Amino acid sequence: MAEHTSSSITIEAAPADVMGVISDFARYPDWTGEVKEAEVLASDGQGRAEQVRLVMDAGAIKDDQTLAYTWTGDHEVSWTLVKSQMLRSLDGSYILRPAGSGVTEVTYQLTVDVKIPMLGMIKRKAEKVIIDRALAGLKKRVETDAG
């Protein structure tokens, strides 16, 4: 089984506000450096995205991918790869945990398998960079919107 990379950050906002930003795919290009386009292809009965097409530009990796999303309650969302040009697999999740009044701890887990050969150490470093950038962008977006 592939190893996953994980990191957490504390955001000065309620979990519902954080999840509101995470679930607003149309605005991903505004706060994630790697996502250049986002299009919701299918939604569930609650209006939450079930399939999303993302056009990515992460430096060495440029990709057009479709992800399937699974929402678990109000505090967790996970995704898995449906199709991609560059990736063999991609599994990720955001897990939100209340950490006091108006504070949320967000944990982002990511496992990526690229179609091109890549050393495990280099792949995990790339995963870490993607996670850290996403969490920093999420924190900035949520706290800016809240303020």
ABEGO torsion letter per residue (X at the ends): XBBBBBBBBBBBBBAAAAAAAAABAAAAAAABAABABBBBABBBAAGBBABBBBBBBBEABBBBBBBBBBBBEAABBBBBBABBAABABBBBBBBBBBAEBGBBBBBBBBBBBBABBBBAAAAAAAAAAAAAAAAAAAAAAAAAAAX
